[in-house]
Amino acid sequence: MNLSTRILETTTTPQLDALQIVFTRMAVTWALGTAYMWYARVPDFLLGPPGVRGLLFARGFVGFFGLFGMYFSLRYLSLSDATVITFLAPPLSGYAASVFLGESFGAVEKVAAFTSFAGVVLVAQPAPLFPLKEEPSTINVTAAQKLVALLVALSGVLGATGAFLIVRRISYRAHPLVVVNYFSMCCVLVSGLALALTPSLGFVLPVGGRQWGLLALIGVFGFLYQAMLTAGLQREKPGRATNMIYLQMFFAFVFQWALWHQLPSALELAGTGIILVSAVAVAASKTAPEPAPAEVVYEMAALRPSNEIS
């Protein structure tokens, strides 16, 4: 999704704004989620259970800033720099969950979180820490624009952390796709209003199969990502669950080699190894999963239509 976004924002014509990409991705997510929940007869699939609607709205609102922060920064920062900043969210969410939710943040999780982040730094090699790394410079980007992008990206980290905590607070009290639908609905409303009220932006119609195809990839995989992330956060502590996000650096290497035949450097391989070892350590230390309350046992069959559940 991040790679497709950067291509749409910087190398295709016409270039698409981050708000438009957020709007398109979340419109697809909302449509797919609503269609499936209607088919599966999920209870309260439009507004959600009455007891958690406030939390659902809060998750959607803060989640917008997490998503927009990443997409906005991709226009002015390199892909590696923007990625490293977003990876501040996993260790921060684990620590915040221990403070605000009273959940444990064990030694293995702490070590894995921070060693994984160190691995990401070795892989991405951001310019401030690796000034000798050869990397194509971003065209027509001023120092002021980079600073604004950095601040927006950091606000996105706070938004993502808040969203992780709220999803964990909701827990099993709402279907995972209900949580995703609130998030997508809030993003569509906020980004749509911003596009409509900002004359300099507006909505640009994609041109050609490439732009439509990239938007389709962002929409479909965005839906799958949000659904699986939400289901995982409902069933596992944020510190452990979000640590799996670091694995995307490994998949990025696979795509880079398969599509562009670019082999990673020794530092990048070392960083990838650290990430994989940390993820395996977290998985191996996993304790028994949190049991679902009896009244929401339908959650455990969330991916099957209700007429198939006995």
C-alpha positions as CSV (number, residue, x, y, z in Angstrom):
1,M,0.0,0.0,0.0
2,N,2.8,2.4,0.9
3,L,4.7,1.8,-2.3
4,S,1.5,2.2,-4.4
5,T,0.7,5.4,-2.6
6,R,4.2,6.9,-3.2
7,I,4.0,6.0,-6.9
8,L,0.6,7.7,-7.2
9,E,1.8,10.8,-5.3
10,T,5.1,11.4,-7.0
11,T,5.6,9.5,-10.4
12,T,2.2,9.2,-12.2
13,T,0.3,11.9,-14.1
14,P,-1.8,13.5,-12.7
15,Q,-0.3,13.1,-9.2
16,L,-2.9,12.3,-6.6
17,D,-3.1,14.0,-3.2
18,A,-2.9,12.0,0.0
19,L,-6.4,13.0,1.0
20,Q,-7.8,11.6,-2.2
21,I,-5.9,8.3,-1.7
22,V,-7.3,8.1,1.9
23,F,-10.8,8.8,0.6
24,T,-10.6,6.2,-2.2
25,R,-9.0,3.5,0.0
26,M,-11.5,3.9,2.8
27,A,-14.5,4.1,0.5
28,V,-13.5,0.7,-0.9
29,T,-13.0,-0.6,2.6
30,W,-16.4,0.7,3.8
31,A,-18.2,-0.8,0.8
32,L,-16.6,-4.2,1.1
33,G,-17.1,-4.3,4.9
34,T,-20.7,-3.3,4.7
35,A,-21.5,-5.8,1.9
36,Y,-19.9,-8.7,3.8
37,M,-21.6,-7.9,7.1
38,W,-25.0,-7.5,5.5
39,Y,-24.4,-10.9,3.8
40,A,-23.2,-12.5,7.1
41,R,-26.1,-10.9,9.1
42,V,-23.7,-9.4,11.6
43,P,-25.7,-7.8,14.5
44,D,-25.6,-4.0,14.6
45,F,-23.4,-3.9,11.6
46,L,-24.3,-0.3,10.6
47,L,-24.0,1.6,13.9
48,G,-22.3,-1.0,16.1
49,P,-23.3,-2.2,19.6
50,P,-24.8,0.7,21.6
51,G,-22.4,0.3,24.5
52,V,-19.2,1.0,22.4
53,R,-20.3,3.5,19.8
54,G,-18.4,6.3,21.4
55,L,-15.2,4.2,21.4
56,L,-15.9,3.2,17.8
57,F,-16.1,6.8,16.7
58,A,-13.0,7.7,18.7
59,R,-11.1,4.9,17.0
60,G,-12.2,6.1,13.6
61,F,-11.3,9.8,14.4
62,V,-7.8,9.2,15.7
63,G,-7.2,6.5,13.1
64,F,-7.7,9.0,10.4
65,F,-4.7,11.0,11.6
66,G,-2.6,7.9,11.8
67,L,-3.4,7.0,8.2
68,F,-3.1,10.6,6.8
69,G,0.2,11.1,8.6
70,M,1.8,8.3,6.7
71,Y,0.3,9.1,3.3
72,F,1.1,12.8,3.6
73,S,4.8,12.1,4.6
74,L,5.3,9.9,1.6
75,R,5.1,12.9,-0.7
76,Y,8.0,14.8,1.0
77,L,10.1,12.1,2.7
78,S,11.8,9.1,1.2
79,L,10.0,5.7,1.5
80,S,12.6,4.5,4.0
81,D,12.4,7.6,6.2
82,A,8.6,7.5,6.3
83,T,8.6,3.8,7.1
84,V,11.0,4.1,10.0
85,I,8.8,6.9,11.6
86,T,5.7,4.7,11.4
87,F,7.5,1.9,13.1
88,L,7.7,4.0,16.3
89,A,4.1,3.0,16.9
90,P,4.6,-0.7,17.9
91,P,6.9,-0.1,20.9
92,L,4.9,3.1,21.9
93,S,1.6,1.2,21.8
94,G,3.0,-1.6,24.0
95,Y,4.3,0.9,26.6
96,A,1.0,2.9,26.4
97,A,-1.1,-0.2,26.9
98,S,0.9,-1.0,30.1
99,V,0.2,2.5,31.4
100,F,-3.4,3.2,30.3
101,L,-4.8,-0.3,30.1
102,G,-2.8,-2.0,32.8
103,E,-1.6,-4.7,30.5
104,S,1.8,-6.4,30.9
105,F,4.7,-5.4,28.7
106,G,7.1,-8.3,29.4
107,A,10.8,-8.4,29.0
108,V,10.7,-10.5,25.8
109,E,8.2,-8.0,24.2
110,K,10.3,-5.0,25.2
111,V,13.5,-6.4,23.9
112,A,11.7,-7.6,20.7
113,A,10.1,-4.2,20.1
114,F,13.3,-2.2,20.4
115,T,15.5,-4.7,18.6
116,S,13.0,-4.9,15.8
117,F,13.1,-1.1,15.5
118,A,16.9,-1.2,15.4
119,G,16.6,-3.8,12.6
120,V,14.2,-1.5,10.7
121,V,16.8,1.3,11.0
122,L,19.5,-0.9,9.5
123,V,17.2,-1.9,6.7
124,A,15.9,1.6,5.8
125,Q,19.1,3.5,6.7
126,P,17.4,6.9,7.0
127,A,19.6,9.8,5.8
128,P,20.2,11.6,9.1
129,L,21.8,8.4,10.5
130,F,23.4,7.2,7.3
131,P,24.6,10.3,5.5
132,L,26.9,8.3,3.1
133,K,24.1,6.1,1.8
134,E,23.4,6.8,-1.9
135,E,19.7,7.5,-2.3
136,P,17.8,9.4,-5.0
137,S,16.9,12.8,-3.6
138,T,13.3,14.0,-3.5
139,I,12.7,16.5,-6.3
140,N,11.4,20.0,-5.5
141,V,11.1,19.5,-1.7
142,T,12.2,22.3,0.6
143,A,13.6,22.0,4.1
144,A,10.3,23.5,5.4
145,Q,8.2,20.9,3.6
146,K,10.4,18.1,5.0
147,L,9.9,19.5,8.5
148,V,6.2,19.7,8.1
149,A,6.1,16.2,6.8
150,L,8.1,14.9,9.7
151,L,5.7,16.6,12.2
152,V,2.7,15.2,10.4
153,A,4.2,11.8,10.3
154,L,4.9,11.9,14.1
155,S,1.3,13.0,14.7
156,G,0.3,9.9,12.6
157,V,2.3,7.7,15.0
158,L,0.3,9.2,17.9
159,G,-2.9,8.6,16.0
160,A,-2.0,5.0,15.2
161,T,-1.0,4.3,18.9
162,G,-4.3,5.8,20.1
163,A,-6.2,3.6,17.6
164,F,-4.4,0.5,18.7
165,L,-5.3,1.2,22.4
166,I,-9.0,1.9,21.6
167,V,-9.3,-1.3,19.6
168,R,-7.9,-3.2,22.5
169,R,-10.3,-1.4,24.8
170,I,-13.2,-2.3,22.6
171,S,-12.0,-5.9,22.6
172,Y,-14.7,-8.5,21.7
173,R,-17.6,-6.1,22.3
174,A,-17.8,-5.3,18.6
175,H,-17.3,-7.3,15.4
176,P,-13.9,-6.6,13.9
177,L,-15.5,-5.4,10.6
178,V,-17.8,-3.0,12.6
179,V,-14.6,-1.4,14.0
180,V,-13.1,-1.2,10.5
181,N,-16.3,0.3,9.1
182,Y,-16.3,3.1,11.7
183,F,-12.7,3.8,10.8
184,S,-13.3,3.9,7.1
185,M,-16.5,5.9,7.5
186,C,-14.7,8.6,9.6
187,C,-11.8,8.7,7.1
188,V,-14.2,9.1,4.1
189,L,-16.1,11.9,5.9
190,V,-13.0,13.9,7.0
191,S,-11.1,13.5,3.8
192,G,-14.1,14.1,1.6
193,L,-14.9,17.3,3.5
194,A,-11.3,18.5,3.3
195,L,-11.2,17.8,-0.5
196,A,-14.5,19.7,-1.0
197,L,-13.6,22.7,1.2
198,T,-10.0,23.1,-0.1
199,P,-10.1,24.8,-3.5
200,S,-6.4,24.0,-4.2
201,L,-7.0,20.3,-3.8
202,G,-10.2,19.0,-5.4
203,F,-10.8,15.4,-6.6
204,V,-8.6,14.3,-9.6
205,L,-10.1,11.5,-11.7
206,P,-7.4,8.7,-12.2
207,V,-6.1,8.3,-15.7
208,G,-5.2,5.1,-17.3
209,G,-5.1,1.5,-16.2
210,R,-2.0,2.0,-14.0
211,Q,-3.5,4.6,-11.7
212,W,-6.8,2.6,-11.5
213,G,-4.9,-0.5,-10.8
214,L,-2.8,1.0,-8.0
215,L,-5.9,2.5,-6.4
216,A,-7.5,-1.0,-6.6
217,L,-4.5,-2.5,-4.9
218,I,-4.6,0.1,-2.1
219,G,-8.4,-0.4,-1.6
220,V,-8.5,-4.2,-1.5
221,F,-5.3,-4.8,0.5
222,G,-6.3,-1.9,2.8
223,F,-9.5,-3.6,3.6
224,L,-7.8,-6.9,4.3
225,Y,-5.1,-5.2,6.4
226,Q,-7.6,-3.3,8.6
227,A,-9.8,-6.4,9.1
228,M,-6.9,-8.6,10.1
229,L,-5.2,-6.0,12.2
230,T,-8.4,-5.3,14.1
231,A,-9.1,-9.0,14.7
232,G,-5.5,-9.5,15.9
233,L,-5.6,-6.5,18.3
234,Q,-8.9,-7.8,19.8
235,R,-7.3,-11.1,20.6
236,E,-3.8,-10.1,21.6
237,K,-2.0,-7.3,23.6
238,P,-0.9,-4.3,21.5
239,G,2.8,-4.7,22.4
240,R,2.8,-8.3,21.0
241,A,0.4,-7.9,18.1
242,T,1.8,-4.7,16.6
243,N,5.3,-6.2,16.7
244,M,4.3,-8.3,13.7
245,I,4.1,-5.1,11.6
246,Y,7.8,-5.1,11.4
247,L,7.6,-8.2,9.1
248,Q,6.6,-5.9,6.2
249,M,10.2,-5.0,5.8
250,F,11.0,-8.7,5.0
251,F,8.2,-8.7,2.4
252,A,9.4,-5.4,0.9
253,F,12.8,-7.1,0.3
254,V,11.1,-10.0,-1.5
255,F,9.1,-7.7,-3.8
256,Q,12.2,-5.6,-4.4
257,W,14.2,-8.7,-5.5
258,A,11.4,-10.2,-7.5
259,L,10.3,-7.1,-9.4
260,W,13.5,-5.0,-9.7
261,H,16.2,-7.7,-9.1
262,Q,17.9,-5.5,-6.4
263,L,19.7,-7.5,-3.8
264,P,20.0,-6.1,-0.2
265,S,23.2,-5.0,1.3
266,A,24.9,-6.6,4.3
267,L,23.4,-4.1,6.7
268,E,20.0,-4.6,5.2
269,L,20.3,-8.4,5.5
270,A,21.4,-8.0,9.1
271,G,18.5,-5.8,9.9
272,T,16.1,-8.2,8.3
273,G,17.5,-11.1,10.3
274,I,17.0,-9.1,13.5
275,I,13.4,-8.4,12.6
276,L,12.6,-12.0,11.8
277,V,14.4,-13.3,15.0
278,S,12.5,-10.8,17.1
279,A,9.1,-11.8,15.6
280,V,9.8,-15.5,16.1
281,A,10.8,-14.8,19.8
282,V,7.5,-13.0,20.4
283,A,5.5,-15.8,18.8
284,A,7.4,-18.4,20.7
285,S,6.8,-16.7,24.1
286,K,3.0,-16.5,23.4
287,T,0.8,-17.3,26.3
288,A,-2.8,-18.7,26.2
289,P,-5.1,-16.4,24.2
290,E,-7.6,-14.3,26.0
291,P,-11.0,-16.1,26.1
292,A,-13.9,-14.5,24.5
293,P,-16.9,-13.7,26.7
294,A,-19.8,-16.1,26.2
295,E,-22.2,-13.4,25.0
296,V,-20.0,-12.5,22.0
297,V,-18.9,-16.0,21.0
298,Y,-20.2,-15.2,17.5
299,E,-16.9,-13.2,17.1
300,M,-15.0,-16.4,16.9
301,A,-16.9,-17.2,13.7
302,A,-16.6,-13.7,12.3
303,L,-15.6,-14.8,8.8
304,R,-18.5,-17.2,8.2
305,P,-22.1,-16.2,7.4
306,S,-24.4,-16.5,10.4
307,N,-26.7,-19.1,8.7
308,E,-23.7,-21.4,8.7
309,I,-23.0,-21.0,12.5
310,S,-24.7,-23.7,14.6
